[in-house]
Amino acid sequence: MKKTVEKVAIIGAGPGGLATAIALRKQSIDAHVYEKAKEFRPVGGGLGLMSNGLRCLDAIEPEIAITLKLAGCQVKRVTVNTSAGETIRTTESTMMAKYGQPFLTIWWWRLQQILASALPPEVIHLNHSYIGFEQNENTVITHFDNEKTVDSDLLIGADGVNSTVRQTLIDDGQPRYLGTMSWRTVINYNKNNNLLPPNEVVVMRGEKSILFLLNLGEGNMYWGARKVLSDSSLSNTATEVKSRVLKEFADWIEPVRKLIEATDAERILERPICDKPPLKQWSYGRVTLLGDAAHPMSPLAGQGANTTFEDAYELAECLCNFSDLQTALSAYDNRRIQRTAIIQTLTGESEKGLDKPTQQTNQQSQQEREEFQNWLYDYNPKSESRLRPWKEKVVI
């Protein structure tokens, strides 16, 4: 079959843009990535890769999944504590046993490094800040602020929650604040740290607040703190950021306060947790969206990167298995929008629920949660069953 597209321009060299370029180039499509940053730097927080995301990466390029498992931390259990340090519950991870892939935690930057190394260096173009596009029946021309233009058959916006491609394409306004501020960083992992045992994720819950502790492998540790706040304004300096998070978590146990105090203020990233309402269409003409640009969501369920890798796999499959571009992009929208809209909605509701006290679930809601998790994590890129819809609304 004749290829639907010969050349593709991808805006954004995050995990989604890089994974998509790898998937397309495996199909002999000339995909190039354009990134506004002047260099790759050790930035970003920790993230969790679940079975649905790892399966898609494995389907795109098995060597990547193997490398990630060696670089990250394969989680054995998840412990939930109170802000006073009392254990609520400890759960052994069943991800591998149930779905055939581990629950993996890794530094965002390390993930970016591994994906970038799977591409020829000449197809990643740094210092290219996207400013707009124009398209016609035959091509799409992308413009950058360095006065460079690129002609391609398809433009993919993979430029995150504040996507400029999305703004040009749809112009649906700024992300909406979900009522929670976050502070996060990656620091050196101290094995003597009594807050975080090896191969474990620790979640600590306080009043209208939550703290995540992750071992990211290779000597790195992530802490991410969130607090329900009506004010979404950012601090003016790094010193103010650190003072703010220390104030918001002043009544937590001493090891948490010491962990924050020991963190270099310049390394703490402060941002409001935001999403956007689900879209009914991602693709217009020769332009489409992917990852956070298409379906920005709360990180509470850890599905941002995982659903992005689903997107990358499905978009490459559609471009290679349909005879014309419009049919391929329509199939891509149909395969992805309903699933991601459900996850967006549920994670957004759960984020807003941080200001409510934790309640014991009844047997029925627990069963619904397990059914939803099976639908979420059992996503198999090689099976048609992955496209089945989720029929009921549940709480994550």
Beta strands, then each sheet from edge to edge (+ up, - down):
strand 1: 7-11
strand 2: 30-34
strand 3: 46-49
strand 4: 73-74
strand 5: 77-82
strand 6: 87-92
strand 7: 104-107
strand 8: 124-125
strand 9: 130-135
strand 10: 140-144
strand 11: 149-152
strand 12: 154-157
strand 13: 176-188
strand 14: 200-206
strand 15: 209-217
strand 16: 220-228
strand 17: 269-275
strand 18: 287-289
sheet 1: 8+ 2+ 1+ 12+ 18+
sheet 2: 3+ 7- 4+
sheet 3: 6+ 5- 14- 15+ 16- 13+ 17-
sheet 4: 9+ 10- 11+
end
